[in-house]
Amino acid sequence: MSSLHAQLSNIYRGKKVFLTGHTGFKGAWLAEWLLQLGAEVHGYALEPATTPVLFQQLNLASRLHHQIGDVRNFKLLQESILSFQPDFVFHLAAQPLVRYSYQEPLETYETNVMGTLHLLEALRELQKISSHRIAAVMVTTDKCYENKEDQTAYHEDHPLGGHDPYSSSKAMAEIGTAAYRRSYFSNASAVHVATARAGNVIGGGDWSADRIVPDAIRALEKKEPIFVRNPSSVRPWQHVLEPLCGYLMLGAQLMQDRELAGAFNFGPHPEENYCVADVVTEVLKSWPGSWQDRSDPTALHEARHLNLSIKKAVDLLGWSPVWNFEKTITKTVEWYRLHHEDPKSTRALTQEQIVSYEADAEASGISLS
Ligand SMILES: NC(=O)c1ccc[n+]([C@@H]2O[C@H](COP(=O)([O-])OP(=O)(O)OC[C@H]3O[C@@H](n4cnc5c(N)ncnc54)[C@H](O)[C@@H]3O)[C@@H](O)[C@H]2O)c1
């Protein structure tokens, strides 16, 4: 059997991929991976929001069709989709931060809900003028479930909900996508649309505010203690390459099989759920320093427990998590340490980590179903 890399390149090489959110953390990694697979990528997103930013470190602006555009601008988004005529769409652009969503709920809903509907509407227009097959993966989150904070492992049929503006905006994006699928993309439609609900991702190149790993690295670089808001919160942590591999495997198989047009969870094995304090402790094994509990009982609500069932993705896509918790943290800290020592090595390092992940995936027997 050919390797996962060979299988994915057979599908994506020379294909047109419309990727929203390519200036962000996950989008930049996905753009890099798609370029390694030989795809022609059109990125559509806002200007990079952090300094430094992985998008620039990978020099993506010169390696793909780079477009600054707002998903709230339906006309521009539609023009871009209609003129590029993609084979694949990966929709990652979003306002992705829970705490920011409390400050800016309307911006969050406009971006995450209307942005998603604008993309779906553009695909509806595209199918009127083109009959070629399109596979679209709309990225939401595991936070889209009605989270009762018990030990339930949520599977794809559990009720949607979301306590805060971010989580509920993603549940709304899920509902809107399902409605478009039933109303416009069923039966003979050439557009196959799925949604992907991933857990908390970590990995090199995330420079966002308000996320535990970038916060920890910023503190370690300055030789300061890491302040931890919610040390006992348990999350389905995974390396960024895990859900991205899931999105690529889903897109590849969705293109062939309309039956896969639905929702998929991507998370770690259930025994790999760890709390924030475990993450920080593991980080400190590779980059010594200290941390302090800065729990604030008056802080805005953020879910403390979240478990995901990944059975559907394992059974139907042949996807499975590859790196365990320790390796996930080791690879993440390795990336930031090397970046700290030699920022110019970032692109080579990112590419090496993708190759290393593909090799480990192959060794674990991961392949398209
Ligand atoms: N990082 C995580 O732990 C995590 C977990 C689950 C789901 N997700 C989802 O994955 C996706 C990517 O997340 P990320 O961590 O890379 O976020 P990020 O903040 O690093 O990147 C967000 C991207 O969306 C773009 N964007 C934001 N608003 C936009 C707008 N109005 N128009 C066009 N582009 C816009 C930004 O320019 C950027 O390219 C999001 O949909 C997020 O909800 C992330």
PDBQT file of the ligand as one rigid body, heavy atoms in Angstrom, charges set to zero:
ROOT
HETATM    1  N1  LIG A 401      -6.922  26.758  17.725  1.00  0.00    +0.000 N 
HETATM    2  C1  LIG A 401      -7.763  25.906  18.279  1.00  0.00    +0.000 C 
HETATM    3  O1  LIG A 401      -7.500  25.350  19.367  1.00  0.00    +0.000 OA
HETATM    4  C2  LIG A 401      -9.054  25.545  17.585  1.00  0.00    +0.000 A 
HETATM    5  C3  LIG A 401      -9.842  24.507  18.118  1.00  0.00    +0.000 A 
HETATM    6  C4  LIG A 401     -11.017  24.139  17.457  1.00  0.00    +0.000 A 
HETATM    7  C5  LIG A 401     -11.398  24.834  16.301  1.00  0.00    +0.000 A 
HETATM    8  N2  LIG A 401     -10.623  25.857  15.826  1.00  0.00    +0.000 N 
HETATM    9  C6  LIG A 401     -11.069  26.517  14.603  1.00  0.00    +0.000 C 
HETATM   10  O2  LIG A 401     -10.034  26.419  13.623  1.00  0.00    +0.000 OA
HETATM   11  C7  LIG A 401     -10.056  27.585  12.781  1.00  0.00    +0.000 C 
HETATM   12  C8  LIG A 401      -8.690  28.243  12.752  1.00  0.00    +0.000 C 
HETATM   13  O3  LIG A 401      -8.329  28.625  14.072  1.00  0.00    +0.000 OA
HETATM   14  P1  LIG A 401      -6.898  29.228  14.432  1.00  0.00    +0.000 P 
HETATM   15  O4  LIG A 401      -6.534  28.742  15.758  1.00  0.00    +0.000 OA
HETATM   16  O5  LIG A 401      -5.975  29.012  13.296  1.00  0.00    +0.000 OA
HETATM   17  O6  LIG A 401      -7.248  30.786  14.535  1.00  0.00    +0.000 OA
HETATM   18  P2  LIG A 401      -6.366  32.066  14.151  1.00  0.00    +0.000 P 
HETATM   19  O7  LIG A 401      -6.922  33.210  14.918  1.00  0.00    +0.000 OA
HETATM   20  O8  LIG A 401      -4.923  31.778  14.279  1.00  0.00    +0.000 OA
HETATM   21  O9  LIG A 401      -6.693  32.282  12.608  1.00  0.00    +0.000 OA
HETATM   22  C9  LIG A 401      -7.945  32.758  12.211  1.00  0.00    +0.000 C 
HETATM   23  C10 LIG A 401      -7.898  33.056  10.722  1.00  0.00    +0.000 C 
HETATM   24  O10 LIG A 401      -9.205  33.534  10.342  1.00  0.00    +0.000 OA
HETATM   25  C11 LIG A 401      -9.029  34.762   9.669  1.00  0.00    +0.000 C 
HETATM   26  N3  LIG A 401     -10.197  35.621   9.893  1.00  0.00    +0.000 N 
HETATM   27  C12 LIG A 401     -10.703  36.044  11.073  1.00  0.00    +0.000 A 
HETATM   28  N4  LIG A 401     -11.767  36.836  10.850  1.00  0.00    +0.000 NA
HETATM   29  C13 LIG A 401     -11.920  36.907   9.491  1.00  0.00    +0.000 A 
HETATM   30  C14 LIG A 401     -12.813  37.569   8.637  1.00  0.00    +0.000 A 
HETATM   31  N5  LIG A 401     -13.799  38.348   9.112  1.00  0.00    +0.000 N 
HETATM   32  N6  LIG A 401     -12.669  37.421   7.297  1.00  0.00    +0.000 NA
HETATM   33  C15 LIG A 401     -11.659  36.652   6.789  1.00  0.00    +0.000 A 
HETATM   34  N7  LIG A 401     -10.785  36.003   7.554  1.00  0.00    +0.000 NA
HETATM   35  C16 LIG A 401     -10.908  36.131   8.895  1.00  0.00    +0.000 A 
HETATM   36  C17 LIG A 401      -7.774  35.390  10.231  1.00  0.00    +0.000 C 
HETATM   37  O11 LIG A 401      -7.263  36.376   9.334  1.00  0.00    +0.000 OA
HETATM   38  C18 LIG A 401      -6.912  34.150  10.340  1.00  0.00    +0.000 C 
HETATM   39  O12 LIG A 401      -6.350  33.870   9.083  1.00  0.00    +0.000 OA
HETATM   40  C19 LIG A 401     -11.171  28.470  13.324  1.00  0.00    +0.000 C 
HETATM   41  O13 LIG A 401     -12.335  28.222  12.586  1.00  0.00    +0.000 OA
HETATM   42  C20 LIG A 401     -11.335  27.990  14.759  1.00  0.00    +0.000 C 
HETATM   43  O14 LIG A 401     -12.610  28.279  15.260  1.00  0.00    +0.000 OA
HETATM   44  C21 LIG A 401      -9.459  26.223  16.433  1.00  0.00    +0.000 A 
ENDROOT
TORSDOF 0
